[in-house]
Amino acid sequence: MTSRISIARPQSANYNPDPHGLSNSRPSTGYRSANPDDPIEKLRAISKQVEDSIEIYAQPLKPHLPAIGRFMIVVTFLEDALRILTQWSDQIWYLQQHRHFPWGLSHLFLLINVVVMLGASGAVILKRYTEYSVAGLLGVVVIQGFGYGLIFDLTFFLRNLSVIGGLFMVFSDSMITRKKLFAGLPSLSETDRRKYFLLAGRVLLIFLFLGFIIQGTWNIARVLVSIVGLAACIMVAVGFKAKWSAAFLVFVLSVFNVFANNWWSVPSAHPQRDFLKYDFFQTLSIVGGLILLVNMGPGGLSVDEKKKNY
């Protein structure tokens, strides 16, 4: 019968547990703890606290952000349609006298604009046929630029690039629940399409602020706002801290809009009133696009998304 008691052999003094040197002889250093006195670490900690506070206090409003953003994006088209209807004769006169539209074509041009803007804006608000509605509103932006002769005006061009960015954000928002689109592009998944539209929307949205930088008179306050705003625009474009950068731009543009485009303080007979009103509602439209960005995030093609993978 074999014994169940194991007898330990005495080990020699020069016993080597790893004679082939396969193990890692270097002691593990582990992870280096962050230095709490480092200014960068302090800034990160403060930034994290601010983000957490905003997230907590904005939670009750978050379910309503998509509806608010969509409405604000199309409000410029609703105002434009109402302005055409209330100033029909003036619009006809301008198109015929200054743009040399024939009699019937001027009426048709305005009628198509009004019908498309009212119908497409209502559909965007109700989240119905969003892709067709966005395409219709994009068409309105283009034909109005050519029809009114403003396509080569730099301020108009930059503002409308931002409006187009807002429409791209609406389109991206609708792609969350939509099952299929662009059947002729099988190589792109729904997620990939949404990433590209979000990227295009982010980049285009910042052009309004660039227009703000290059126009107007300069002073110390304007320089400071321009520097900080430009930094926020770059962060939105590359998708770094995009939600909070977009939230900052929402605040800055809203304040700027109230004080710079205060059309309600201008007499109704003054010609500047319509220009200020137009700029006011266009800025609201771009703020709506930024609100959708705050709600959805920057998408897959962004620094924020890449940081999650590392």
SVG drawing of the C-alpha trace seen along z (x, -y; Angstrom):
<svg xmlns="http://www.w3.org/2000/svg" viewBox="-50 -104 74 106">
<polyline fill="none" stroke="black" stroke-width="0.4" points="0.0,0.0 1.4,-3.4 1.7,-6.0 -0.5,-9.1 2.0,-11.2 4.2,-13.3 7.7,-13.9 9.2,-17.2 12.7,-17.1 15.2,-19.5 16.1,-22.3 19.6,-23.3 20.8,-26.8 21.2,-27.7 17.8,-26.5 16.4,-28.6 12.6,-28.6 13.0,-29.9 16.0,-28.2 15.1,-29.3 14.5,-32.9 11.0,-32.9 9.4,-35.0 9.4,-38.8 12.1,-39.5 11.2,-43.2 9.0,-44.3 5.5,-45.5 5.3,-49.3 1.5,-49.4 -0.3,-52.6 1.1,-55.9 -1.4,-57.9 -2.3,-61.4 -0.7,-64.3 -3.5,-66.3 -1.3,-69.4 -0.9,-69.3 -2.7,-72.2 -3.9,-70.0 -5.4,-67.5 -7.1,-70.3 -8.6,-71.6 -9.8,-68.1 -11.4,-67.8 -13.2,-71.1 -14.3,-70.3 -15.7,-66.9 -17.6,-68.7 -19.1,-71.2 -20.1,-68.5 -21.7,-66.4 -23.6,-69.5 -24.9,-70.4 -26.0,-66.8 -27.9,-66.7 -29.7,-70.1 -30.4,-69.6 -31.9,-66.2 -35.6,-67.4 -35.1,-69.3 -33.3,-66.6 -36.4,-64.7 -37.7,-67.9 -34.4,-68.9 -35.1,-67.1 -38.5,-68.8 -37.1,-72.2 -34.2,-71.8 -36.3,-70.8 -38.7,-73.7 -36.0,-76.2 -34.2,-75.0 -37.4,-75.5 -38.6,-78.7 -36.6,-80.8 -38.5,-79.1 -41.8,-79.6 -41.0,-83.3 -39.9,-83.6 -43.1,-82.1 -45.2,-84.4 -43.1,-87.4 -43.7,-86.6 -47.4,-86.3 -47.7,-89.5 -45.5,-91.4 -46.6,-89.7 -46.8,-92.8 -43.4,-94.1 -41.9,-90.7 -43.4,-90.6 -42.2,-94.2 -38.6,-93.4 -38.4,-90.2 -39.8,-91.9 -37.9,-95.2 -34.6,-94.2 -34.3,-90.5 -36.1,-90.9 -38.5,-88.0 -41.3,-87.7 -44.8,-88.4 -46.0,-84.7 -42.6,-83.3 -42.3,-85.7 -45.7,-84.6 -44.8,-80.9 -41.4,-81.4 -42.9,-82.8 -45.8,-80.3 -43.4,-77.3 -41.3,-78.8 -44.2,-79.4 -45.8,-75.9 -42.5,-74.0 -41.4,-76.0 -44.8,-75.6 -45.3,-72.0 -41.7,-70.8 -41.3,-72.8 -44.5,-71.2 -43.3,-67.7 -39.9,-68.3 -41.7,-69.4 -43.9,-66.3 -41.0,-64.0 -42.9,-62.9 -41.1,-62.2 -38.1,-63.9 -35.7,-63.1 -38.0,-64.6 -38.7,-67.6 -35.0,-68.3 -34.4,-68.0 -37.2,-70.4 -35.9,-73.0 -32.4,-72.6 -33.8,-73.3 -35.4,-76.5 -32.1,-77.7 -30.4,-77.2 -33.1,-78.7 -33.6,-81.7 -29.9,-82.4 -30.0,-82.5 -33.5,-84.1 -32.7,-87.0 -29.2,-87.4 -27.5,-86.8 -25.6,-83.6 -22.3,-85.5 -22.9,-87.6 -20.4,-86.3 -22.5,-86.9 -25.5,-85.3 -23.4,-82.4 -21.9,-81.6 -25.3,-81.9 -26.9,-79.5 -24.1,-77.0 -24.9,-77.0 -28.6,-76.6 -27.8,-73.6 -25.7,-72.2 -28.8,-72.5 -30.9,-70.6 -28.2,-67.9 -28.6,-67.6 -32.3,-67.1 -31.6,-64.4 -29.2,-62.7 -31.7,-62.8 -34.3,-61.1 -31.9,-58.3 -31.9,-57.0 -35.3,-55.3 -35.5,-55.1 -34.9,-51.7 -33.8,-52.3 -32.7,-55.0 -30.5,-55.2 -31.1,-51.6 -28.6,-52.2 -25.7,-52.5 -25.5,-49.1 -21.9,-49.6 -22.8,-52.1 -24.7,-51.0 -27.2,-53.2 -24.8,-53.9 -22.1,-55.0 -24.4,-57.3 -25.5,-58.9 -21.8,-59.5 -21.1,-61.3 -24.1,-63.5 -23.3,-64.4 -19.8,-65.3 -21.1,-67.5 -23.6,-69.1 -21.0,-69.8 -18.6,-71.4 -21.3,-73.5 -22.9,-74.8 -19.9,-76.8 -19.8,-79.0 -22.3,-81.4 -19.8,-82.2 -17.1,-82.6 -19.3,-85.2 -19.7,-87.0 -15.9,-87.2 -15.2,-88.7 -17.8,-91.4 -18.6,-94.4 -16.4,-96.7 -13.7,-95.4 -13.3,-96.1 -11.8,-94.2 -15.0,-92.4 -15.4,-91.3 -11.9,-90.0 -12.3,-88.0 -15.6,-86.5 -14.2,-85.8 -11.2,-83.9 -13.2,-81.8 -16.0,-81.2 -13.5,-80.2 -12.0,-77.7 -15.4,-76.3 -16.1,-76.1 -13.0,-74.1 -13.9,-71.8 -17.4,-71.3 -15.9,-70.6 -13.4,-68.0 -15.9,-66.6 -13.8,-67.2 -16.0,-68.0 -18.6,-68.7 -21.7,-68.7 -20.3,-71.3 -18.8,-73.4 -22.1,-73.4 -23.9,-74.3 -21.5,-77.3 -22.2,-78.4 -25.9,-78.1 -25.5,-80.5 -23.2,-83.0 -25.3,-83.0 -28.5,-83.4 -27.2,-86.4 -25.7,-87.9 -29.0,-87.4 -31.1,-89.2 -28.8,-92.3 -27.5,-92.5 -30.6,-91.4 -33.3,-93.2 -35.7,-93.8 -38.6,-94.5 -36.9,-97.8 -36.8,-99.1 -39.9,-101.0 -42.0,-98.8 -41.5,-101.3 -37.7,-101.2 -36.1,-99.0 -33.5,-97.7 -36.2,-95.9 -36.7,-93.1 -32.9,-92.5 -32.6,-92.2 -35.7,-90.0 -34.2,-87.7 -30.9,-87.5 -32.6,-86.9 -34.6,-83.9 -31.7,-82.5 -29.6,-82.6 -32.4,-80.8 -32.3,-78.1 -28.5,-77.6 -29.0,-77.5 -31.6,-74.7 -29.0,-72.7 -26.5,-73.1 -29.2,-72.0 -29.7,-68.8 -25.9,-68.3 -26.0,-68.7 -28.7,-66.1 -27.3,-63.5 -23.6,-64.0 -20.9,-64.4 -21.2,-60.9 -18.6,-58.3 -16.3,-60.5 -15.2,-62.6 -12.4,-62.8 -15.0,-62.2 -16.0,-58.9 -12.4,-57.8 -11.5,-58.4 -14.1,-55.9 -12.2,-53.2 -8.8,-53.8"/>
</svg>
